[in-house]
Amino acid sequence: MEGKVLELNNGTTSIASLLDKALNGLTRLDKLYSEADTKRKREIIGSMYPEKLTFDGMSYRTSRLNEAVDLIYRVGEGYSEK
C-alpha cells in the first residue's frame, strides 16, 4: 500500500489533502448517502462492501466489509498496543 501511495504521490499530489478529503467524506457519510441519488448510493455501498451484496428476500448481506472502513469505524476499540 505504501508503494501505491508513493507512486500516486510522485511529487505532484499532496497526500495530506487527499486524506483530508477522504476523512471529511467518511465523517459525513450518513448525510452524503441520504442526499445521494440511486447511482451515488450504489457507489457508496460498493466502496464500503467490496464483495457482492446478496439479497435473500428479507435482508442484504455481504461476506466482508472494506478493511479501511472497518478500522475507521472501530477507532478506540482495542488499539492500546498498536
C-alpha positions in Angstrom: 0.0 0.0 0.0 2.9 2.3 0.8 4.2 1.7 -2.7 1.0 2.8 -4.2 0.9 5.9 -2.1 4.4 6.8 -3.2 3.5 6.0 -6.8 0.4 8.2 -6.7 2.3 11.0 -4.9 5.2 11.2 -7.4 5.9 14.7 -6.1 2.8 16.4 -7.6 -0.1 15.5 -5.3 -0.4 16.3 -1.7 -1.3 13.1 0.3 -2.4 15.3 3.2 -5.1 17.0 1.1 -6.3 13.6 -0.2 -6.5 12.2 3.3 -8.4 15.3 4.5 -10.9 14.9 1.7 -11.4 11.2 2.4 -11.8 11.7 6.1 -14.2 14.5 5.5 -16.3 12.3 3.3 -16.3 9.5 5.9 -17.3 11.7 8.7 -20.3 12.9 6.6 -21.1 9.6 5.1 -24.6 9.4 6.5 -25.5 12.8 5.1 -23.8 12.1 1.7 -25.8 8.8 1.5 -29.2 10.3 2.5 -28.8 13.1 -0.1 -27.5 10.9 -2.9 -29.3 9.7 -6.0 -29.6 5.9 -6.6 -26.4 5.7 -8.6 -24.3 7.5 -6.0 -25.8 5.4 -3.2 -24.7 2.3 -5.1 -21.2 3.7 -5.4 -21.1 4.4 -1.7 -22.3 0.9 -0.7 -19.9 -0.6 -3.3 -16.9 1.2 -1.8 -17.7 0.0 1.7 -18.6 -3.6 0.7 -16.0 -4.7 -1.9 -17.7 -8.1 -2.5 -21.1 -8.5 -4.0 -24.2 -7.9 -1.8 -26.8 -10.7 -1.8 -30.5 -10.3 -1.1 -32.3 -13.2 0.5 -35.8 -11.7 0.2 -35.7 -10.2 3.6 -32.3 -8.6 4.1 -28.9 -7.8 2.4 -25.7 -9.5 3.2 -22.0 -9.5 2.2 -19.2 -11.6 3.4 -16.8 -8.8 4.4 -16.6 -5.1 5.0 -13.8 -2.9 3.4 -10.9 -3.2 5.9 -10.2 0.6 5.9 -13.9 1.4 6.6 -14.0 -1.3 9.3 -10.9 0.2 11.1 -12.1 3.7 10.9 -15.4 2.9 12.5 -13.7 0.9 15.2 -11.4 3.8 16.3 -10.7 3.4 20.0 -11.6 -0.3 20.3 -8.6 -2.3 21.4 -5.9 -0.3 19.9 -4.0 0.4 23.1 -0.9 -1.5 22.0 -0.9 -0.7 18.3 
